[in-house]
Amino acid sequence: MKKYLFYILILNLLLGQKITPFTIDIRPRIIDNAKILVNVEVINNIGRPVDYIEGFLSEFSQDNNLLSEKRMVLVYNYEPALQTGFSTTKTTKYDLNKSKPTKFEFHISKVKFSGDNRVFTWHPKSGFIRID
């Protein structure tokens, strides 16, 4: 009986340890019924400091049609590195579409770790992929 409990415990530990490297939070806010300010917050959950984070903020219609896409750099090389457990926030502005509300998504396209010359991209399903 103890043997089975031990195996169940090990199996739960192995399956429950999938950690997402970045937590992405997108908060659109309507200002003066004329524009939308979109705050993108990225939290570093990796055990290494991040020197550079770049991505794209996509605006979708209610029918999931891509309306626009803006490049957004969250951490530059000349700024202090984003440490583990800390977050960074950037804001961008869109015009308010009065007919239908829009949805926003942020995708990370480039990540560079502190002390490393390699550049990676990150995808939630594939993980880190070296691109340079």
Secondary structure as the mmCIF struct_conf table of DSSP 4:
data_model
#
loop_
_struct_conf.conf_type_id
_struct_conf.id
_struct_conf.beg_label_comp_id
_struct_conf.beg_label_asym_id
_struct_conf.beg_label_seq_id
_struct_conf.end_label_comp_id
_struct_conf.end_label_asym_id
_struct_conf.end_label_seq_id
HELX_RH_AL_P HELX_RH_AL_P1 LYS A 2 LEU A 15
TURN_TY1_P TURN_TY1_P1 GLY A 16 GLN A 17
BEND BEND1 PRO A 21 PRO A 21
STRN STRN1 PHE A 22 ILE A 31
TURN_TY1_P TURN_TY1_P2 ASP A 32 ALA A 34
STRN STRN2 LYS A 35 ASN A 44
BEND BEND2 ILE A 46 ARG A 48
STRN STRN3 VAL A 50 PHE A 60
TURN_TY1_P TURN_TY1_P3 GLN A 62 ASP A 63
BEND BEND3 ASN A 64 ASN A 64
STRN STRN4 LEU A 66 VAL A 75
TURN_TY1_P TURN_TY1_P4 ASN A 77 TYR A 78
BEND BEND4 GLU A 79 GLU A 79
HELX_LH_PP_P HELX_LH_PP_P1 PRO A 80 ALA A 81
STRN STRN5 LEU A 82 LEU A 82
TURN_TY1_P TURN_TY1_P5 THR A 84 GLY A 85
STRN STRN6 SER A 87 ASP A 95
BEND BEND5 LYS A 98 LYS A 100
STRN STRN7 LYS A 103 PHE A 113
TURN_TY1_P TURN_TY1_P6 SER A 114 GLY A 115
STRN STRN8 VAL A 119 HIS A 123
TURN_TY1_P TURN_TY1_P7 PRO A 124 SER A 126
STRN STRN9 GLY A 127 ARG A 130
#
